[in-house]
């Protein structure tokens, strides 16, 4: 599994902790760090990061995203507004485990600005550990696994039918927002090199050629 780590600039100082912790527990996965880092010149809001998250997942260039913002709630809501993204809010180990086993989504959002005393960092570590403690999508409780998994399939089908595709959404967004998003070179270059959705990669190539947008 290819896992992307990316969080809002408001929590840039947590990027190394987030990346290192995911690598620690997501054994056997390829973990790619997309920032945002304290040294980055350009800062990105949770809205802008959610669009990048949607592009990474919809393009097929990563399989899973670990993200967050100060509360974790805004990022979760914004990511769930993107086509093809099913993002869970995981403030505790129990939430992380239940989301992975029952909802089997492709993104999680952590509250990176809350409760970071010593106990807060311990909870963060245990939450990421629990997220990756077992293969996703096994259902829980085990006695109800079949029913839970059936509901998860139905949820994903309803979401797919109720959403537009990513390329169509991008056409409706304002140019200044898209220029900034496309200027995050590490993400966009990764998508262009690794994405399997030709509609998205072609759209990105065309806009970069026309607009010449490069922030970093």
N, C-alpha and C positions, 0 to 999 in steps of 0.2 A: 504494500500500500504506500502511495506517495502522500505525505501529509504536509500541508503548508501551514506555517506559523506566521500570523500577521495580526497586528493589533493597532489601535488608534495611537496617534502621536501623543495624546494626553498621558499615555502610560508607557512612553518610550523607555523609561528607566527599567521597566519590567520585562523588556524584550529578551534579554539574555536569560533571565530566570525562566521565562515561558519556554523558550527554545530548548534550553538544557533539560528542563523537566520533562518535556515531551519526548526528547531523545532518550532520556533515562528509562521511560516506561513503554514507549511504543517500539518494542523490540522487533527487529526484522523489517522495520519500515524505513523508507527513505524520507527523512525530515528536512524540509527546505525552509530557511528563514528569510522571510520577505520584509522583516522589520515590523513596525517603524522603530528606528534606532535614535538615541539621543543626538548622534552626530549628523543626522539627516538635515539637509538645508530646508527642504520643503516639508511642511507639516500637513497631516491628513486627518480629517475628522472621521467619526465612526460611519457617517453616511458614505464618504468617499471610499473607505475601507470595505464597506459592504458591497459596493459595486465591483471593486477589485476581487473580492471573495466570490461573487457571482460569476465573474469572468473566468477565474481560475477553475471553478467547479464545472461550469457549463461547457467550457472549452475542452474538458477532459484532461487538462494538464496536471491536475492533482485529483486525488480521490476523497480527501478529507481536509477540513480546515479547523485549526484551533485558533480562536481569536478572542477579543475582549476589549473592553473600554473601562472607564472608571466604575460604573455600576454593573456592566455586563448586560443590562436590560436593553439599552438603546441599540447596541450592536446586534443583539439577538433579533429584535424587531426589524431592524433595517435589513439584516441578512435574509430574514424570512420574506421580505418584500421582493427579493431577487428570484427570477425564474430558476427552478431546479434546485433551490437551496432549502434544506430542512434543518434549521439551526436550533439547538437546545440551549437553555440557560442552565448552567451547572455550578451553583454556588457551594455545593456540598458533595462529598463522596457518594452519598445515596442518590442524589439527583443525577450525577454523572453515570452511575451504573444503570439506573433505570432508563435513562435516555438511550444509552447504548444498546441495552437489551430489548427494550420495548419499542421505542420509536425508530431506532436504527437510522438516524439521520446522517448527513454528511458534513455537519459543522457544529461546533460548540462555542459558546461565548462565556467567558469567565469574568467575574467582578474583580478587576485588577487594582481598583483603588479603594477597596473596602477592607477594613480590619487587618491591615498588615502589621500587626504586632508579631511577636514570635509565634503565638498560637495561630495567627492568620496564615503565616507561611507554611506551618505544618498542615493546616487544613487544605491549602492550595496543593501541596505535594500529594497528600492523600487523595484529593479529588482527581488529579491527573492520573495517579496510579490506578484508581478504581475504574476510571474511564477505559483504560486499556488492559484491565485485568483479565478479560475473557474476550473471545471473538464476538463481534457485534451480532445483534439480531437473533438471539436465541430464545427470546421471550422470557417473561417473568410475571408472576411466579411460575415455576416449571409446570405445575398442575394446570395452569391456564395458558401455557405457551402457544398452543395452536390458535386459540381465539385471539390472543394479543397480536400475533404475527399477521393474522388475517386482517385485523383492524388496521395495522400499520400499512399493509399493501393498499387497502382502501383509501386511507388518508393520502398516501402519495399519489394515487390515481386522481383523487378529487383535486389536489393541489395542481397537478399537471394540467388538468382540463380547465382549471380556473385561471391559469396564467398565460400570458403571451410568451413568445420565445425571446431569448436574450437579445438577438440582433434587432428585433422589432422594438424592444424596450429602449435600446441605445439610441435608435433613431428619434425617439421622443424626448430625450433628455437635452438640456441646454448645452450649447457648445463650451462655455467657460468651465462648467463642471467636468465635461468629458475631456477637455484638453488637460486639465489638471490630473485626472485619473490616468489618462494615457501617458502622462509624463512620469509615472512611477516606473522607471525603466526596468528594474529587476523583475517586477511582476509581468509586465508586458513582453519583455524579451523571453521570459520563461514560457509564456503562453504561445508565442510565435514559434518557439523551438519544439514545444512538447504537446501543444494542443491538437486534438483529433477532430474538432468540430470546424470544418472548412468555412462555414458561414461566418463564424466568429473571427477566425484568424484572417479571413479575407477582408472583413469589415475593419478590423484593426489596421491592417496594412494600408488600406485605402485612406483611412482618416489620417494616419501618421504621414503618409505621402503628401496629402493635401494640406494638412495643418502644420506639419513639422513640429509637433508638440513634444518637447523634452524638458522636464523640470530639473532633473538632477544631472 
